[in-house]
Amino acid sequence: MYMVESKAGAIACMMFSLFFLGTFPALLTLLERRGRLPQHTYLDYSITSFLAAVVFALTLGEMGNSSQDSPNFIQQLFQDNLPSVMFAMAGGVTLSIGNLLAQYAWAFVGLSVTKVISCSIVVVIGTTVNYFLDDKINKAEILFPGVACFLIAAFLGSIVHSSNMADNDLKLKSSPANFEEPNETKISLISNMVESTNLESAAYSSRKAKAGTADFLVQLENRRSIKVFGKSTLIGLCLTFFSAVSISLFSPAFNLATNDQWHTLDDDVPHLTVYTAFFYLSVSCFFIAVILNVVFLYICPSQE
């Protein structure tokens, strides 16, 4: 099993992780704004994550010699480590639900505001819980001032969201349609102002409005798969909050799965490796995503 054993290697892994964590929400948001249903997008995301976990487990997780203290992936599948497996799978459930909620929050609140608020809450809750799980090995006087900065960022993100909504309302009121009409009339006017689209099979409108204008907002609303005009702004903030709380529980669960701070394993049973824990996490994440998205596709009302 391959392990990163130097600080430089760990920092490099963190930098790559931050890059990919900052990239995938932008790609998912772009797909939603182009009319792709979030259920389809998230199913693709979950399948890819599961396949990546399998590839990592069967390559890096099987690299080198296996021992009792550091077993390879296949060997660890047959060990008596059910409590740690359950922690890893619980982390997958919370991560899947949180990311699914985040997809809808991005539509209602916007990517920049959602990520600021959700990531700040994730850092505050996740860091605090892991600090106590790891028996306070880090210096609180250095750690928690940074956490406080993220908490401030969460409040500032909420203020930015309120300001953006007020600005958009002002733009829409000055547009050719009367956006002070009831919601049903408002949506009807939006549909008539731009060329009709057919969600995932839709082509772009030939008339592209300038970004930030009322026409741009109307074109975006008509093209996107999640319709947000006429919806309460509180919906987006609630989705963001619950998404952040759910995602923040993933890190402590993964920590418990790999380090067993609660001593749920027998003394002769080694802790889960990161590859094995990630595999079980991805399995539960995949199955939860399939169940929820199939429900949203065929039972819940359409977003249109």
C-alpha positions as CSV (number, residue, x, y, z in Angstrom):
1,M,0.0,0.0,0.0
2,Y,1.3,3.4,-1.0
3,M,1.5,6.0,1.8
4,V,2.5,9.6,1.7
5,E,5.1,9.9,4.5
6,S,6.5,13.4,4.1
7,K,5.1,16.8,4.9
8,A,5.9,18.1,1.4
9,G,4.0,15.2,-0.1
10,A,1.0,15.9,2.2
11,I,1.0,19.6,1.4
12,A,1.1,18.7,-2.3
13,C,-1.9,16.4,-1.9
14,M,-3.7,19.2,-0.1
15,M,-3.1,21.6,-2.9
16,F,-4.3,19.2,-5.5
17,S,-7.4,18.5,-3.3
18,L,-8.2,22.2,-3.0
19,F,-7.9,22.6,-6.8
20,F,-10.3,19.8,-7.5
21,L,-12.7,20.7,-4.7
22,G,-12.9,24.2,-6.2
23,T,-13.4,23.0,-9.7
24,F,-16.1,20.4,-9.6
25,P,-18.9,22.8,-8.2
26,A,-18.2,25.2,-11.1
27,L,-18.6,22.4,-13.6
28,L,-21.8,21.1,-12.0
29,T,-23.3,24.6,-11.9
30,L,-22.4,25.2,-15.5
31,L,-24.3,22.0,-16.5
32,E,-27.4,23.1,-14.6
33,R,-27.3,26.5,-16.2
34,R,-27.2,24.9,-19.6
35,G,-30.3,22.9,-18.8
36,R,-29.0,19.5,-17.7
37,L,-31.1,18.0,-14.9
38,P,-29.1,17.9,-11.6
39,Q,-30.3,14.4,-11.0
40,H,-28.5,13.2,-14.1
41,T,-25.4,15.2,-13.3
42,Y,-25.2,13.9,-9.8
43,L,-25.7,10.3,-10.9
44,D,-22.7,10.8,-13.3
45,Y,-20.7,12.3,-10.4
46,S,-21.5,9.5,-8.0
47,I,-20.6,6.8,-10.6
48,T,-17.3,8.5,-11.4
49,S,-16.5,8.9,-7.7
50,F,-17.2,5.2,-7.1
51,L,-15.1,4.1,-10.1
52,A,-12.2,6.3,-8.9
53,A,-12.4,4.7,-5.4
54,V,-12.2,1.2,-7.0
55,V,-9.2,2.2,-9.2
56,F,-7.3,3.8,-6.3
57,A,-8.0,0.8,-4.0
58,L,-6.9,-1.8,-6.6
59,T,-3.7,0.2,-7.5
60,L,-2.3,2.4,-4.8
61,G,-4.1,0.3,-2.1
62,E,-2.5,-2.9,-3.4
63,M,1.0,-1.5,-4.0
64,G,3.9,-3.0,-2.0
65,N,4.0,-5.7,0.6
66,S,1.1,-6.3,3.0
67,S,1.5,-6.7,6.7
68,Q,-0.7,-7.2,9.8
69,D,-0.2,-3.6,10.8
70,S,-0.5,-2.2,7.3
71,P,-2.7,-4.5,5.2
72,N,-3.4,-4.0,1.6
73,F,-7.0,-3.3,0.3
74,I,-8.0,-6.9,-0.6
75,Q,-6.7,-8.3,2.7
76,Q,-8.6,-5.6,4.7
77,L,-11.9,-6.4,3.1
78,F,-12.0,-9.7,5.1
79,Q,-11.0,-8.4,8.5
80,D,-13.3,-7.8,11.4
81,N,-13.5,-4.0,11.1
82,L,-17.3,-3.5,10.8
83,P,-17.5,-0.5,13.2
84,S,-14.9,1.4,11.1
85,V,-16.7,0.4,7.9
86,M,-20.0,1.8,9.3
87,F,-18.3,5.1,10.2
88,A,-16.9,5.3,6.6
89,M,-20.3,4.5,5.1
90,A,-22.0,7.1,7.4
91,G,-19.6,9.6,6.1
92,G,-20.6,8.7,2.5
93,V,-24.3,9.2,3.3
94,T,-23.7,12.6,4.8
95,L,-21.4,13.6,1.9
96,S,-23.9,12.5,-0.7
97,I,-26.9,14.3,0.9
98,G,-24.8,17.4,1.4
99,N,-23.6,17.5,-2.2
100,L,-27.0,16.9,-3.5
101,L,-28.5,19.8,-1.5
102,A,-25.6,21.9,-2.6
103,Q,-26.6,21.4,-6.3
104,Y,-29.9,23.0,-5.6
105,A,-28.4,25.7,-3.4
106,W,-26.1,26.8,-6.2
107,A,-29.1,27.5,-8.4
108,F,-31.0,29.5,-5.7
109,V,-28.1,31.4,-4.2
110,G,-25.3,31.3,-6.7
111,L,-22.0,29.4,-6.7
112,S,-19.8,32.1,-5.2
113,V,-22.1,32.8,-2.3
114,T,-23.0,29.2,-1.7
115,K,-19.3,28.0,-1.5
116,V,-18.3,30.8,0.8
117,I,-21.1,30.1,3.3
118,S,-21.0,26.3,3.0
119,C,-17.3,25.9,3.1
120,S,-17.0,28.3,6.1
121,I,-19.6,26.3,8.0
122,V,-17.9,23.0,7.0
123,V,-14.6,24.3,8.3
124,V,-16.0,25.6,11.6
125,I,-17.9,22.4,12.4
126,G,-15.5,19.9,10.9
127,T,-12.4,21.5,12.5
128,T,-14.0,21.8,15.9
129,V,-15.2,18.2,16.0
130,N,-11.9,16.8,14.7
131,Y,-10.0,18.9,17.2
132,F,-11.6,17.1,20.1
133,L,-11.5,13.7,18.3
134,D,-7.8,14.0,17.9
135,D,-7.3,14.8,21.6
136,K,-6.5,18.4,21.0
137,I,-3.1,17.7,19.3
138,N,-3.2,21.1,17.5
139,K,-2.6,24.4,19.1
140,A,-6.0,26.0,19.8
141,E,-4.6,29.6,19.9
142,I,-3.5,29.1,16.3
143,L,-6.3,26.9,15.0
144,F,-9.4,28.7,16.2
145,P,-8.6,32.2,15.1
146,G,-8.6,30.8,11.6
147,V,-11.9,29.1,12.3
148,A,-13.3,32.4,13.4
149,C,-12.3,34.0,10.1
150,F,-14.4,31.4,8.3
151,L,-17.3,32.1,10.6
152,I,-17.1,35.8,9.7
153,A,-16.9,34.8,6.0
154,A,-20.2,32.8,6.4
155,F,-22.0,35.9,7.8
156,L,-20.5,38.1,5.0
157,G,-21.6,35.6,2.4
158,S,-25.2,35.9,3.7
159,I,-25.0,39.7,3.4
160,V,-23.7,39.4,-0.2
161,H,-26.6,37.1,-1.1
162,S,-29.1,39.6,0.2
163,S,-27.4,42.4,-1.7
164,N,-27.3,40.3,-4.9
165,M,-31.0,39.5,-4.7
166,A,-31.9,43.1,-4.1
167,D,-29.8,44.1,-7.2
168,N,-31.5,41.4,-9.4
169,D,-35.0,42.5,-8.3
170,L,-34.2,46.1,-9.2
171,K,-32.9,45.0,-12.7
172,L,-36.0,42.8,-13.3
173,K,-38.4,45.5,-12.3
174,S,-36.8,47.8,-14.9
175,S,-37.1,45.1,-17.7
176,P,-39.9,45.1,-20.3
177,A,-41.9,42.6,-18.4
178,N,-43.8,43.6,-15.3
179,F,-42.0,41.5,-12.6
180,E,-44.3,42.9,-9.9
181,E,-47.0,40.6,-11.2
182,P,-47.9,37.4,-9.3
183,N,-45.4,34.5,-9.6
184,E,-47.5,32.6,-12.2
185,T,-47.7,35.6,-14.5
186,K,-44.1,36.4,-13.9
187,I,-42.9,32.9,-15.1
188,S,-45.3,33.2,-18.1
189,L,-43.8,36.5,-19.1
190,I,-40.3,35.1,-18.7
191,S,-41.1,32.2,-21.1
192,N,-42.4,34.6,-23.7
193,M,-39.4,37.0,-23.6
194,V,-36.9,34.4,-24.8
195,E,-36.7,31.5,-27.2
196,S,-38.1,28.3,-25.7
197,T,-35.7,25.6,-24.8
198,N,-36.0,21.9,-24.1
199,L,-33.8,21.3,-21.1
200,E,-31.0,18.9,-21.9
201,S,-31.6,18.8,-25.7
202,A,-31.8,22.6,-25.9
203,A,-29.6,24.7,-28.1
204,Y,-28.4,28.1,-27.0
205,S,-30.4,31.1,-27.8
206,S,-29.1,33.1,-30.8
207,R,-29.7,36.3,-28.9
208,K,-27.1,36.5,-26.1
209,A,-27.7,39.3,-23.6
210,K,-25.0,41.1,-21.8
211,A,-24.0,39.4,-18.5
212,G,-25.6,41.0,-15.5
213,T,-28.5,42.6,-17.3
214,A,-32.2,41.8,-16.8
215,D,-32.3,40.2,-20.2
216,F,-29.4,37.9,-19.2
217,L,-31.2,36.9,-16.0
218,V,-34.3,36.1,-18.0
219,Q,-32.4,34.1,-20.6
220,L,-30.6,32.2,-17.9
221,E,-33.9,31.4,-16.1
222,N,-35.4,30.1,-19.3
223,R,-32.5,27.9,-20.1
224,R,-31.6,26.4,-16.7
225,S,-33.1,23.2,-15.4
226,I,-34.0,24.6,-11.9
227,K,-36.4,27.5,-12.1
228,V,-35.7,30.1,-9.3
229,F,-37.7,33.1,-10.3
230,G,-40.6,33.7,-7.9
231,K,-39.0,31.5,-5.2
232,S,-38.2,32.7,-1.7
233,T,-34.5,33.6,-1.2
234,L,-34.7,31.9,2.2
235,I,-34.9,28.5,0.4
236,G,-31.4,28.9,-1.0
237,L,-29.9,29.9,2.3
238,C,-31.7,27.0,4.1
239,L,-30.4,24.6,1.5
240,T,-26.9,26.0,1.9
241,F,-27.0,25.7,5.6
242,F,-28.3,22.1,5.7
243,S,-25.8,21.1,2.9
244,A,-22.9,22.5,4.9
245,V,-23.9,20.8,8.1
246,S,-24.3,17.5,6.3
247,I,-20.9,17.8,4.5
248,S,-19.2,18.8,7.8
249,L,-20.1,15.5,9.4
250,F,-18.2,13.6,6.6
251,S,-14.8,14.5,7.9
252,P,-15.2,13.4,11.5
253,A,-16.8,10.2,10.3
254,F,-13.9,9.5,8.0
255,N,-11.5,10.4,10.8
256,L,-13.2,7.9,13.1
257,A,-13.1,5.2,10.4
258,T,-9.3,5.5,9.8
259,N,-8.1,6.3,13.4
260,D,-10.7,4.6,15.6
261,Q,-10.5,7.3,18.4
262,W,-13.5,5.6,20.1
263,H,-11.7,2.2,20.3
264,T,-14.5,0.3,18.6
265,L,-12.1,-2.2,17.0
266,D,-10.4,-5.2,18.7
267,D,-6.7,-4.6,19.7
268,D,-5.5,-7.0,17.0
269,V,-7.5,-5.4,14.2
270,P,-5.7,-2.7,12.2
271,H,-7.3,0.6,11.4
272,L,-8.9,1.1,8.0
273,T,-6.5,2.5,5.4
274,V,-7.5,5.6,3.5
275,Y,-8.1,3.6,0.4
276,T,-10.4,1.1,2.1
277,A,-12.3,3.8,4.0
278,F,-12.7,5.8,0.7
279,F,-14.0,2.7,-1.0
280,Y,-16.7,2.1,1.6
281,L,-17.5,5.8,1.7
282,S,-18.0,5.8,-2.1
283,V,-20.1,2.7,-2.0
284,S,-22.6,4.3,0.4
285,C,-22.4,7.6,-1.4
286,F,-23.2,5.9,-4.7
287,F,-26.2,4.0,-3.4
288,I,-27.7,7.0,-1.6
289,A,-27.3,9.1,-4.8
290,V,-29.0,6.5,-6.9
291,I,-32.0,6.1,-4.6
292,L,-32.5,9.9,-4.0
293,N,-32.0,10.9,-7.7
294,V,-34.3,8.2,-9.0
295,V,-36.9,9.4,-6.6
296,F,-36.4,13.0,-7.7
297,L,-36.6,12.0,-11.4
298,Y,-39.7,9.9,-11.4
299,I,-41.7,10.8,-8.2
300,C,-41.0,14.4,-7.3
301,P,-42.5,17.2,-9.6
302,S,-40.3,18.6,-12.4
303,Q,-38.2,21.6,-11.8
304,E,-39.7,23.3,-14.8
